[in-house]
């Protein structure tokens, strides 16, 4: 197939781009998908390290969703390992559950409150805020100043490079405070990890004769070679428009991977460090993958002002800039902007899957119907999930 034979050029081989590539290819469309990185799977990319342990290159990716439709779609490309993520925070030299629950409060304050008593204890310490505008307002109005200082303020400063009083309320609006001993980080209906890793799942997703994958390739490298192709853009929206409305601000991350000669170093998959350390959290991947090994691989996560764009900065000014780009995107014919970077919004993985599938539904209306395609194939319907709790072990 020559370069000019493609119907679609998709920029970015993460969730949004790969799902749209798979859907288009299944409907007879010829797709070239490119990524500037040397691999597919975007930020969900995982690999086996030198110790033989499966690690996530760009920080922990924990799959969870309440959408059976999303779960069933991905189940076409992977088996699953049941996994419920738990997070602890090292606060005042103690390990406590995150999000805040009954055990968090009792451990930090050496109390023996019951779940019936906790609401009153928190209410006595909460600071009423008449007009909640900032991330600080959200937290102090729920749990008071002391817990805010211990758990939220320094962590947010490290994560965002800004004080919570400078951040939009959306940063902390969805952080739950649990009045019982529930210590799961997520409570979604479906909580699983791809049994053989995310990269293997993406490989199966993109394994189609109508798909050509070009990694280590930029948009500028190929755009002139596919003049008739329609475009799906999952990269930064400001980059697409040459930063004409100004550069959108992002926070980045720096990851430091280490392997230790012990079986485990921490009791849960992720431990947050909301106080003095430069890093925000340590992830130990064997908890996530279920591997059996006498060594363990961990990752330190350091927030950074420069580097790969990960988190849109939640401030009114950045949203105003994005709105200008959104107008340009809406007015651009035959280009589809999909995913976190293209829509300047932080999505969970399942939200990106849902957005990509919804985008395909709109695109599908413009495609010719393939002769002989069944109704299930035409709508992307999937069979019941195949789920396994088999432990992933190294070969």
KOLMISE-680236 format. One record per residue (C-alpha): residue in one letter; residue number from 1; y, z, x. Coordinates in steps of 0.02 Angstrom, whole numbers, plus 50000, padded with zeros to 5 digits. Layout:
! residues N
 res   n    yy    zz    xx
   A NUM     Y     Z     X
...
! end
This chain:
! residues 395
 res   n    yy    zz    xx
   X   1 50000 50000 50000
   X   2 50166 49949 50077
   X   3 50317 50061 50072
   X   4 50404 49958 49938
   X   5 50255 49974 49820
   X   6 50295 50153 49767
   X   7 50356 50196 49593
   X   8 50417 50369 49645
   X   9 50486 50455 49799
   X  10 50470 50644 49790
   X  11 50567 50747 49916
   X  12 50482 50914 49949
   X  13 50295 50955 49944
   X  14 50308 51131 49874
   X  15 50259 51181 49698
   X  16 50385 51075 49603
   X  17 50361 50916 49704
   X  18 50172 50928 49718
   X  19 50144 50963 49533
   X  20 50252 50815 49485
   X  21 50161 50706 49612
   X  22 49993 50755 49538
   X  23 50049 50725 49359
   X  24 50128 50557 49398
   X  25 49978 50498 49499
   X  26 49860 50548 49359
   X  27 49964 50437 49244
   X  28 49946 50285 49355
   X  29 50108 50303 49452
   X  30 50113 50268 49639
   X  31 50195 50413 49729
   X  32 50259 50447 49904
   X  33 50289 50633 49932
   X  34 50380 50687 50089
   X  35 50424 50851 50171
   X  36 50529 50886 50324
   X  37 50409 51024 50376
   X  38 50245 50977 50462
   X  39 50141 51036 50314
   X  40 50125 51034 50126
   X  41 50136 51186 50008
   X  42 50318 51230 50044
   X  43 50352 51415 50063
   X  44 50178 51453 49992
   X  45 50098 51377 50148
   X  46 49961 51487 50221
   X  47 49854 51466 50376
   X  48 49714 51548 50473
   X  49 49788 51634 50627
   X  50 49711 51653 50799
   X  51 49616 51808 50743
   X  52 49536 51712 50599
   X  53 49641 51797 50466
   X  54 49727 51704 50324
   X  55 49914 51737 50329
   X  56 50064 51673 50232
   X  57 50184 51588 50351
   X  58 50341 51620 50249
   X  59 50312 51791 50176
   X  60 50194 51858 50043
   X  61 50165 51749 49890
   X  62 50084 51847 49750
   X  63 50035 51744 49600
   X  64 50062 51824 49430
   X  65 50103 51752 49259
   X  66 50096 51785 49074
   X  67 50077 51599 49041
   X  68 49898 51546 49009
   X  69 49956 51365 49013
   X  70 50022 51386 49191
   X  71 49867 51481 49245
   X  72 49750 51351 49170
   X  73 49843 51208 49252
   X  74 49829 51283 49427
   X  75 49647 51328 49394
   X  76 49607 51143 49404
   X  77 49638 51155 49592
   X  78 49576 51326 49643
   X  79 49459 51468 49605
   X  80 49540 51639 49598
   X  81 49521 51811 49672
   X  82 49576 51953 49557
   X  83 49716 52049 49642
   X  84 49846 52172 49577
   X  85 49988 52195 49699
   X  86 50049 52369 49743
   X  87 50205 52411 49842
   X  88 50257 52574 49921
   X  89 50421 52622 50001
   X  90 50445 52731 50153
   X  91 50584 52845 50093
   X  92 50633 53007 50180
   X  93 50474 52988 50287
   X  94 50366 52985 50130
   X  95 50269 52841 50052
   X  96 50312 52824 49868
   X  97 50272 52694 49735
   X  98 50394 52551 49707
   X  99 50458 52519 49572
   X 100 50509 52698 49536
   X 101 50382 52790 49431
   X 102 50335 52969 49393
   X 103 50248 52992 49561
   X 104 50399 52923 49654
   X 105 50512 53057 49582
   X 106 50386 53199 49600
   X 107 50349 53155 49781
   X 108 50529 53133 49837
   X 109 50593 53291 49752
   X 110 50437 53400 49765
   X 111 50425 53416 49576
   X 112 50286 53421 49447
   X 113 50369 53329 49305
   X 114 50265 53254 49166
   X 115 50295 53084 49089
   X 116 50375 53172 48941
   X 117 50497 53263 49055
   X 118 50548 53118 49167
   X 119 50667 53031 49043
   X 120 50769 53190 49025
   X 121 50772 53218 49214
   X 122 50836 53042 49243
   X 123 50963 53055 49102
   X 124 51039 53211 49181
   X 125 51071 53113 49341
   X 126 51119 52943 49269
   X 127 51303 52895 49280
   X 128 51363 52810 49120
   X 129 51445 52641 49154
   X 130 51543 52571 49008
   X 131 51547 52392 49072
   X 132 51399 52347 49183
   X 133 51452 52209 49302
   X 134 51367 52240 49469
   X 135 51196 52280 49539
   X 136 51258 52455 49579
   X 137 51311 52483 49398
   X 138 51136 52441 49337
   X 139 51048 52564 49452
   X 140 51164 52715 49442
   X 141 51169 52701 49253
   X 142 50979 52712 49249
   X 143 50927 52831 49388
   X 144 51085 52910 49458
   X 145 51171 52909 49626
   X 146 51041 52995 49736
   X 147 50895 52879 49697
   X 148 51016 52732 49711
   X 149 51065 52786 49886
   X 150 50886 52823 49941
   X 151 50799 52667 49877
   X 152 50921 52531 49827
   X 153 51085 52532 49922
   X 154 51030 52508 50102
   X 155 50889 52390 50053
   X 156 51012 52279 49959
   X 157 51134 52282 50104
   X 158 50997 52224 50222
   X 159 50928 52094 50100
   X 160 51093 52017 50047
   X 161 51217 52064 50183
   X 162 51322 52136 50043
   X 163 51341 52304 49957
   X 164 51263 52312 49782
   X 165 51439 52339 49715
   X 166 51475 52159 49770
   X 167 51320 52083 49691
   X 168 51291 52020 49515
   X 169 51201 52138 49396
   X 170 51057 52013 49384
   X 171 50996 52070 49556
   X 172 50935 52236 49488
   X 173 50935 52207 49300
   X 174 50749 52170 49294
   X 175 50694 52312 49409
   X 176 50592 52427 49297
   X 177 50591 52616 49298
   X 178 50420 52675 49241
   X 179 50400 52839 49152
   X 180 50215 52858 49193
   X 181 50100 52834 49342
   X 182 50089 52643 49329
   X 183 50096 52585 49510
   X 184 50059 52399 49495
   X 185 50207 52297 49553
   X 186 50177 52169 49415
   X 187 50104 52195 49243
   X 188 50074 52012 49195
   X 189 49918 51956 49101
   X 190 49856 51847 49246
   X 191 49861 51922 49421
   X 192 49759 51826 49548
   X 193 49764 51748 49721
   X 194 49696 51574 49760
   X 195 49522 51611 49827
   X 196 49536 51499 49978
   X 197 49724 51506 49997
   X 198 49876 51412 49934
   X 199 49865 51269 50059
   X 200 49688 51226 50002
   X 201 49750 51227 49822
   X 202 49890 51106 49866
   X 203 49770 50993 49962
   X 204 49663 50975 49806
   X 205 49817 50948 49698
   X 206 49877 50804 49806
   X 207 49706 50726 49835
   X 208 49732 50566 49736
   X 209 49728 50383 49788
   X 210 49899 50356 49707
   X 211 49981 50487 49819
   X 212 50040 50459 49998
   X 213 50091 50617 50092
   X 214 50216 50606 50235
   X 215 50254 50772 50321
   X 216 50379 50793 50460
   X 217 50482 50664 50367
   X 218 50660 50672 50302
   X 219 50737 50583 50155
   X 220 50842 50477 50271
   X 221 50684 50418 50360
   X 222 50612 50333 50205
   X 223 50743 50306 50070
   X 224 50785 50129 50127
   X 225 50600 50084 50129
   X 226 50572 50121 49944
   X 227 50723 50038 49860
   X 228 50641 50025 49690
   X 229 50570 50200 49680
   X 230 50634 50331 49561
   X 231 50679 50495 49644
   X 232 50628 50677 49620
   X 233 50733 50793 49729
   X 234 50676 50972 49761
   X 235 50788 51005 49911
   X 236 50959 51090 49912
   X 237 51070 51011 49781
   X 238 51225 51025 49890
   X 239 51138 50931 50030
   X 240 51097 50787 49912
   X 241 51282 50767 49871
   X 242 51339 50783 50052
   X 243 51413 50957 50023
   X 244 51556 50874 49930
   X 245 51591 51029 49824
   X 246 51566 51152 49966
   X 247 51411 51229 50042
   X 248 51309 51341 49929
   X 249 51274 51510 50010
   X 250 51095 51569 50039
   X 251 51011 51716 50121
   X 252 50874 51674 50243
   X 253 50728 51769 50320
   X 254 50650 51787 50490
   X 255 50464 51825 50499
   X 256 50374 51912 50641
   X 257 50184 51902 50636
   X 258 50073 52024 50730
   X 259 49887 52059 50742
   X 260 49828 52238 50768
   X 261 49659 52296 50834
   X 262 49626 52408 50684
   X 263 49550 52373 50514
   X 264 49705 52422 50413
   X 265 49876 52495 50452
   X 266 49943 52530 50277
   X 267 49869 52580 50109
   X 268 49941 52436 50007
   X 269 49986 52254 50030
   X 270 50172 52282 50057
   X 271 50273 52432 50115
   X 272 50463 52423 50091
   X 273 50585 52504 50212
   X 274 50744 52539 50114
   X 275 50826 52652 50242
   X 276 50861 52637 50429
   X 277 50747 52500 50495
   X 278 50813 52323 50525
   X 279 50669 52246 50429
   X 280 50649 52261 50240
   X 281 50460 52262 50225
   X 282 50291 52244 50311
   X 283 50152 52146 50227
   X 284 49969 52168 50275
   X 285 49879 52011 50219
   X 286 49700 52075 50208
   X 287 49749 52171 50052
   X 288 49802 52007 49972
   X 289 49659 51897 50031
   X 290 49516 52020 50024
   X 291 49452 51967 50195
   X 292 49330 52077 50288
   X 293 49379 52090 50471
   X 294 49389 52224 50605
   X 295 49568 52171 50648
   X 296 49720 52153 50536
   X 297 49871 52038 50533
   X 298 50040 52098 50473
   X 299 50212 52024 50452
   X 300 50384 52101 50473
   X 301 50521 52027 50365
   X 302 50700 52023 50429
   X 303 50841 51959 50318
   X 304 50959 51837 50402
   X 305 51123 51751 50364
   X 306 51070 51586 50442
   X 307 50909 51486 50435
   X 308 50801 51409 50300
   X 309 50877 51436 50127
   X 310 50774 51562 50027
   X 311 50882 51662 49907
   X 312 51038 51598 49816
   X 313 51176 51727 49837
   X 314 51204 51805 49664
   X 315 51393 51806 49652
   X 316 51514 51727 49530
   X 317 51590 51617 49665
   X 318 51425 51538 49713
   X 319 51380 51506 49531
   X 320 51547 51420 49504
   X 321 51512 51306 49652
   X 322 51338 51267 49585
   X 323 51409 51222 49414
   X 324 51509 51084 49497
   X 325 51351 51017 49579
   X 326 51258 51032 49414
   X 327 51385 50915 49333
   X 328 51358 50789 49473
   X 329 51169 50804 49454
   X 330 51177 50779 49266
   X 331 51281 50622 49292
   X 332 51163 50547 49423
   X 333 51050 50417 49346
   X 334 50863 50412 49381
   X 335 50860 50565 49495
   X 336 50770 50721 49439
   X 337 50824 50887 49515
   X 338 50683 51014 49507
   X 339 50642 51181 49589
   X 340 50732 51328 49668
   X 341 50844 51236 49789
   X 342 50886 51091 49675
   X 343 50939 51206 49532
   X 344 51007 51348 49641
   X 345 50905 51482 49559
   X 346 50770 51602 49618
   X 347 50609 51568 49524
   X 348 50442 51653 49531
   X 349 50300 51533 49569
   X 350 50241 51524 49389
   X 351 50417 51483 49332
   X 352 50424 51336 49452
   X 353 50255 51275 49388
   X 354 50318 51286 49209
   X 355 50481 51198 49254
   X 356 50388 51057 49343
   X 357 50268 51032 49197
   X 358 50413 51032 49074
   X 359 50504 50905 49182
   X 360 50351 50794 49181
   X 361 50345 50801 48991
   X 362 50520 50727 48989
   X 363 50476 50597 49121
   X 364 50316 50551 49030
   X 365 50414 50484 48884
   X 366 50481 50349 49000
   X 367 50311 50297 49072
   X 368 50194 50162 49008
   X 369 50036 50229 48925
   X 370 49883 50199 49032
   X 371 49744 50103 48945
   X 372 49591 50211 48912
   X 373 49677 50378 48947
   X 374 49610 50517 48838
   X 375 49729 50629 48739
   X 376 49686 50776 48853
   X 377 49726 50674 49009
   X 378 49886 50607 48932
   X 379 49952 50781 48894
   X 380 49887 50865 49050
   X 381 49773 50980 48951
   X 382 49653 51084 49055
   X 383 49489 51170 49024
   X 384 49461 51356 49031
   X 385 49495 51437 49199
   X 386 49358 51464 49324
   X 387 49390 51635 49397
   X 388 49300 51719 49541
   X 389 49323 51890 49618
   X 390 49220 51836 49767
   X 391 49287 51908 49929
   X 392 49359 51780 50049
   X 393 49278 51802 50219
   X 394 49305 51705 50377
   X 395 49177 51572 50422
! end
